[in-house]
Amino acid sequence: MSKKEKVILAYSGGLDTSIIIPWLKENYDYEVIAVCGDVGQGKETEGLEEKALKTGASKLYIEDLKEDYVANYIFPTLKAGAVYEGKYLLGTSHARPCIAKRLVEIAEKEGAVAICHGATGKGNDQVRFELTVKALAPHLKIIAPWRIWDIRSRDEEIEYAKARNIPLPVTKEDNYSMDRNVWHLSHEGLDLEDPWNEPQYDKLLKLMVTPEKAPDKCEYVEIEFEKGIPVSVNGEKLSPLKLVEKLNELGGKHGVGIADMVENRLVGMKSRGVYETPGGTILYAAIKELEYLCLDRQTMHYKELISQKYAELVYDGLWFTPLREALDAFVDVCAKNVTGTVRLKLYKGQATPAGAKSPYSLYSEEFATFDEDEVYNHKDAEGFINLFGLPLKVRALKEKENKK
């Protein structure tokens, strides 16, 4: 008797993947190997092995990807200054290629013929998973149940699970679609689907408090960067993961890092979500202050264009592409002098700049002072303005001449 072909399932134990294992067993003649990429889901990984095996998987891998995720996906994106549509710090976006890369590695180890994921046909994650697979292992087949099965809603998923006695982490009454990792926690669905509804923050928030419930006393935090990468908090050198965890704790305590936005999905529709990103919000605020100090005007302005493109690239699942590598090369050059320390004041949902210093600072008090100085000749500005404004002057003279 020949052995069954193997399929690797991206497994979280959440609603979607809880029912995919029995669905795969009912509809395909595969051996199902579940893989949980741990990028900081916390307690969500507890009890997964028993659950996966009981529902039909032959084995479960739980892969600790947290340090890899922070060092090789989060920090390069931070260094690039990439923020999608001005608000989203890309917490789900760059987690997917990190997880998908490990899925491919295990598929090759196990000799699997396919990779299966639980992303819906309306979402961005299907693109992120599948583009990574195509880039790294184009020979693997992809199974996307949401594009195949007859289930059409999360309520129907719950009914499917109940009929097979599969325990679920949600109910119909508490059925937000959530994604958690070391960088953020996202919330979608239910009352959030109407943009007019104010989020029920007391019910939603899990990583942080609301600004109203934050302490009445501010707290200062100092973050040190080396070449655009954060390396210490309040003078304590930390690993990438520990650094993010420390800032999550501080930001969460002070209600820093809530983003409520209606975003443009890659697949064409708008969606509304609430994101908790306490440590990330602090880091983005800090590195921006250091760049103000260390980057010249032309480089800084052009990097802002690159940051937007980088954000779109990450959001669209194009991590493993020559373009991302090329943009990283540009960003690395920009960041070679982004070294120094930034102080921020955390208070009631805000991370306010409170000082920055760098051995590569381009700020010169001697030139910038409003007091008397010996280095700047005010008369030089007259010639500069005459040349800079010459096109305006010529145009105005021509218009006046043509009106005669």
C-alpha positions in Angstrom: 0.0 0.0 0.0 1.5 3.3 -1.1 1.9 6.1 1.5 -0.4 9.1 1.4 0.9 12.4 0.0 1.5 15.0 2.6 0.0 18.5 2.9 1.4 21.2 5.3 -1.3 23.2 7.0 -0.5 26.6 8.5 -2.2 26.0 11.8 -3.1 28.4 14.6 -5.9 26.6 16.4 -8.2 29.5 15.7 -11.6 29.2 14.1 -10.5 28.8 10.5 -7.7 26.2 11.0 -9.6 24.3 13.6 -12.1 23.1 11.0 -9.7 22.9 8.1 -8.0 19.7 9.4 -11.3 17.6 9.4 -12.3 19.3 6.1 -9.1 18.2 4.5 -9.5 14.7 5.8 -13.1 14.6 4.5 -12.3 16.0 1.0 -8.7 14.9 0.2 -6.7 11.7 0.7 -3.7 13.5 2.3 -1.7 13.1 5.5 -2.1 16.4 7.2 0.9 17.9 9.0 0.1 21.0 11.0 2.6 23.7 11.5 2.2 26.6 14.0 4.7 29.4 13.4 5.0 31.0 16.8 5.5 34.7 16.2 4.3 35.8 19.6 0.7 34.5 19.9 1.3 33.8 23.6 -1.1 31.4 25.3 -2.8 30.7 22.0 -0.2 28.0 21.4 -1.1 26.1 24.5 -2.9 22.8 24.0 -2.4 23.0 20.2 -0.8 19.6 19.8 -3.6 17.7 21.5 -6.2 19.7 19.5 -4.5 19.2 16.2 -4.0 15.4 16.7 -7.6 14.9 17.9 -9.0 16.6 14.8 -6.9 14.5 12.4 -3.4 15.8 12.0 -0.6 13.2 12.0 1.7 15.6 13.8 2.2 19.2 14.8 5.3 21.4 14.6 5.4 24.4 16.9 8.2 26.6 15.5 9.6 29.4 17.6 10.0 32.2 15.1 9.8 35.2 17.4 13.5 36.3 17.3 13.7 35.7 13.6 10.5 37.7 13.1 11.6 40.7 15.0 15.2 40.8 13.8 14.6 40.0 10.1 11.2 41.3 9.3 10.0 43.9 11.9 13.3 45.8 12.3 14.0 46.1 8.5 10.5 47.5 8.0 10.9 49.9 11.0 14.3 51.0 9.6 12.6 51.7 6.3 10.0 53.8 8.1 7.2 51.9 6.3 3.7 52.7 7.5 0.7 51.6 5.3 -1.7 54.4 4.6 -0.3 56.5 7.4 -1.6 54.3 10.3 -0.9 50.6 9.9 2.4 49.4 11.2 2.1 46.2 9.2 1.9 43.7 12.1 0.1 40.9 10.1 1.7 41.8 6.8 5.4 41.0 7.7 4.5 38.1 9.9 3.0 36.1 7.0 6.2 35.7 4.9 8.1 34.8 8.1 5.6 32.0 8.8 5.3 31.0 5.2 9.1 30.6 4.8 9.1 28.1 7.6 6.1 26.3 6.1 8.1 25.8 2.9 11.2 24.6 4.9 9.1 22.0 6.7 7.3 21.0 3.4 10.7 20.2 1.9 11.8 18.4 5.0 8.6 16.2 5.0 8.5 15.7 1.3 5.0 17.4 1.1 3.3 18.2 -2.1 1.1 21.0 -1.0 0.7 23.8 1.5 -2.7 24.7 2.9 -3.7 28.0 4.6 -6.9 29.3 6.2 -6.9 32.8 4.7 -10.2 33.9 3.2 -10.7 34.8 -0.4 -11.5 38.4 0.6 -8.3 39.0 2.5 -4.7 40.0 2.0 -3.1 37.0 3.8 -3.9 34.6 1.0 -1.7 36.7 -1.2 1.1 37.0 1.4 1.2 33.2 2.0 1.0 32.2 -1.6 3.5 34.7 -3.0 6.1 33.5 -0.5 5.5 29.9 -1.5 5.7 30.8 -5.2 9.0 32.7 -4.6 10.6 30.0 -2.5 9.1 26.7 -3.7 7.1 27.1 -6.9 6.6 23.3 -7.3 4.3 23.1 -4.2 0.6 23.1 -4.7 -1.6 25.5 -2.7 -4.9 24.6 -1.1 -7.1 27.5 0.0 -10.3 26.1 1.5 -12.1 29.5 1.7 -11.9 29.6 -2.1 -13.3 26.0 -2.5 -15.7 25.0 0.3 -19.3 25.8 0.7 -18.9 27.6 4.0 -19.6 31.3 3.6 -19.4 32.9 7.0 -17.8 32.6 10.4 -21.1 31.6 11.9 -21.2 28.7 9.5 -17.7 27.7 10.5 -18.9 27.6 14.1 -21.8 25.3 13.2 -19.4 23.1 11.2 -17.1 22.8 14.2 -20.0 22.1 16.7 -21.2 19.3 14.4 -17.8 17.6 14.8 -17.3 18.4 18.5 -14.3 20.7 17.8 -13.7 23.1 20.7 -13.4 26.7 19.6 -11.8 29.9 21.1 -14.8 32.0 20.0 -18.5 32.1 20.1 -21.1 33.8 17.8 -21.4 36.5 20.4 -17.6 37.1 20.7 -16.5 36.5 17.2 -14.0 39.2 16.3 -11.4 38.2 13.8 -8.1 38.7 15.6 -4.5 38.2 14.8 -1.9 38.4 17.5 1.9 38.4 17.5 4.8 40.0 19.3 4.3 43.2 17.3 0.5 43.8 17.4 -3.0 42.6 17.9 -5.6 43.3 15.2 -9.4 43.2 15.5 -11.9 43.0 12.7 -15.6 42.1 12.3 -18.9 42.4 14.3 -19.7 46.0 15.2 -16.4 47.2 13.6 -17.8 46.5 10.2 -19.7 49.8 10.5 -17.2 52.6 10.4 -19.7 54.8 12.3 -19.5 52.6 15.3 -17.0 53.7 17.9 -14.8 50.6 18.9 -15.8 49.1 22.3 -12.2 49.5 23.6 -13.0 48.1 27.1 -14.1 44.9 25.4 -11.4 44.9 22.6 -8.1 45.8 24.1 -5.9 43.0 25.3 -2.3 44.4 25.1 -3.0 47.8 26.6 -5.3 50.1 28.4 -7.3 53.0 27.0 -5.6 56.4 27.4 -8.4 57.3 29.9 -7.3 54.5 32.1 -3.6 55.1 31.8 -1.6 56.5 34.7 -2.0 60.2 35.5 1.8 60.5 35.8 4.0 60.5 32.7 7.0 58.2 32.2 10.1 58.8 30.2 11.8 56.2 28.0 15.2 56.3 26.3 15.8 54.2 23.2 19.3 53.8 21.7 19.7 53.0 18.0 22.7 51.7 16.0 22.4 52.2 12.2 18.7 52.4 12.4 18.2 49.4 14.6 17.0 49.7 18.3 19.5 48.1 20.7 18.7 49.3 24.2 15.9 50.7 26.4 16.8 53.0 29.3 20.4 52.0 29.0 19.8 48.3 29.0 21.0 46.3 26.0 18.3 43.9 24.9 17.8 41.3 22.2 15.4 42.3 19.4 12.5 40.3 21.0 13.1 41.4 24.5 13.3 45.0 23.4 10.0 44.9 21.7 8.4 43.1 24.6 9.7 45.7 27.0 8.3 48.6 24.9 5.0 46.7 24.6 4.8 46.7 28.3 5.6 50.4 28.7 3.3 51.5 25.8 0.5 49.3 26.9 0.7 50.7 30.4 0.3 54.2 29.1 -2.3 53.5 26.4 0.1 54.2 23.5 -0.5 52.5 20.2 -4.2 52.3 19.3 -5.0 52.7 15.5 -8.6 52.6 14.2 -8.5 52.7 10.4 -10.4 52.0 7.2 -7.8 50.6 4.9 -7.6 49.7 1.2 -7.0 46.0 0.9 -4.9 44.7 -2.0 -7.9 42.6 -3.2 -9.9 45.8 -3.9 -12.2 46.5 -1.0 -12.0 48.7 2.0 -12.0 47.1 5.5 -12.1 48.5 9.0 -9.8 47.3 11.7 -8.5 48.3 15.1 -4.8 47.6 15.8 -2.9 47.5 19.1 0.8 48.2 18.5 2.2 49.7 21.7 5.9 49.0 21.4 5.9 49.5 17.6 4.3 53.0 18.0 7.0 54.0 20.4 9.8 52.7 18.1 8.4 54.5 15.0 8.2 57.7 16.9 11.7 57.3 18.2 13.4 56.5 14.9 11.7 59.4 13.2 13.1 61.8 15.7 16.6 60.4 15.2 16.3 60.7 11.4 15.2 64.4 11.8 18.6 64.9 13.5 20.8 62.7 11.3 19.5 62.8 7.7 20.1 65.6 5.3 17.1 67.2 3.6 17.4 65.6 0.2 18.0 62.1 1.6 15.2 62.4 4.2 12.6 63.6 1.6 13.5 60.9 -0.8 13.4 58.2 1.9 9.9 59.3 2.7 8.9 58.2 -0.9 10.8 54.9 -0.4 9.0 54.4 2.9 5.6 54.5 1.3 6.7 52.1 -1.5 8.2 49.7 1.1 5.0 49.8 3.1 2.9 48.9 0.0 5.4 46.1 -0.9 5.2 44.5 2.5 1.4 44.9 2.7 1.0 43.3 -0.7 3.1 40.2 0.3 6.1 41.0 -1.9 8.7 40.4 0.7 10.8 37.8 -1.2 11.4 40.0 -4.2 14.4 41.8 -5.8 12.6 45.1 -5.2 12.5 44.6 -1.5 16.2 43.7 -1.5 17.0 46.8 -3.6 15.0 49.0 -1.2 16.8 47.5 1.8 20.1 48.4 0.2 19.0 52.1 -0.1 17.6 52.1 3.4 20.9 50.6 4.8 22.8 53.5 3.3 20.4 56.0 4.7 20.6 54.4 8.1 24.4 54.2 8.4 24.5 57.4 10.5 21.1 56.9 12.2 22.8 56.1 15.5 22.0 57.8 18.8 19.5 58.0 21.6 16.0 59.3 21.7 13.9 60.2 24.8 10.1 60.1 24.7 7.5 61.0 27.2 4.7 58.5 27.5 1.4 59.9 28.7 -2.3 59.2 28.1 -1.9 57.5 24.7 0.9 59.8 23.4 4.6 59.2 22.8 5.9 62.8 22.8 9.5 63.6 21.8 11.5 64.8 24.7 15.1 64.9 23.4 17.5 63.3 20.9 21.2 63.1 20.5 23.6 61.5 18.1 27.3 61.7 17.3 26.2 62.1 13.6 23.8 64.9 14.3 23.6 67.4 11.4 22.1 70.0 13.7 24.4 72.9 14.5 23.4 75.4 17.2 26.2 77.6 15.9 24.4 77.9 12.5 20.8 77.7 13.7 20.9 80.2 16.6 18.9 83.4 16.6 21.6 85.0 18.7 24.6 86.7 17.2 27.0 84.3 15.3 30.1 84.4 13.3 29.4 81.7 10.7 26.4 82.8 8.8 26.3 85.9 6.5 22.7 87.0 6.2 23.5 88.9 3.0 24.1 85.6 1.2 20.4 84.9 1.4 19.7 87.7 -1.0 21.5 86.1 -4.0 20.0 82.7 -3.2 16.5 84.1 -3.2 17.1 86.0 -6.4 18.2 82.8 -8.2 15.7 80.6 -6.6 12.9 83.0 -7.5 14.1 83.8 -11.0 11.6 81.5 -12.8 8.7 83.2 -10.9 10.0 86.6 -11.8 10.5 85.8 -15.5 7.0 84.3 -15.7 5.4 87.3 -14.0 7.2 89.7 -16.4 6.1 87.7 -19.4 2.5 87.7 -18.3 2.6 91.4 -17.7 4.1 91.9 -21.2 1.4 89.7 -22.9 -1.4 91.7 -21.3 -0.3 94.9 -23.0 
